[in-house]
Amino acid sequence: MSLDWDNLETPEQAFWRKLEPVVLGNLMEVLDKEVEKSSFGNRRNF
């Protein structure tokens, strides 16, 4: 069994790849709460 050097993932890349869905999920949750709190008419810029 040989290593595929072209597609080798560093620990840092693996960390971010695993973290990404969590971050995106939390971001969507925060955005949903913001939208519920304020109507679209007087929505603040982030």
Steps between C-alpha positions, in 0.01 A plus 500: 500500500650832394417853599319720251725805530278715275196459725672479837317702762687686772367480856402867468297433184331203666418718801336770289318245282346341810422837658339654190151345530485603867597859421255520209223351712558751780517787252168401342344476846620850593375642171159336550471659844599840361236476228233401754597789729483774239274543203665528160403867477726622779767233474842609623811449292745252649 
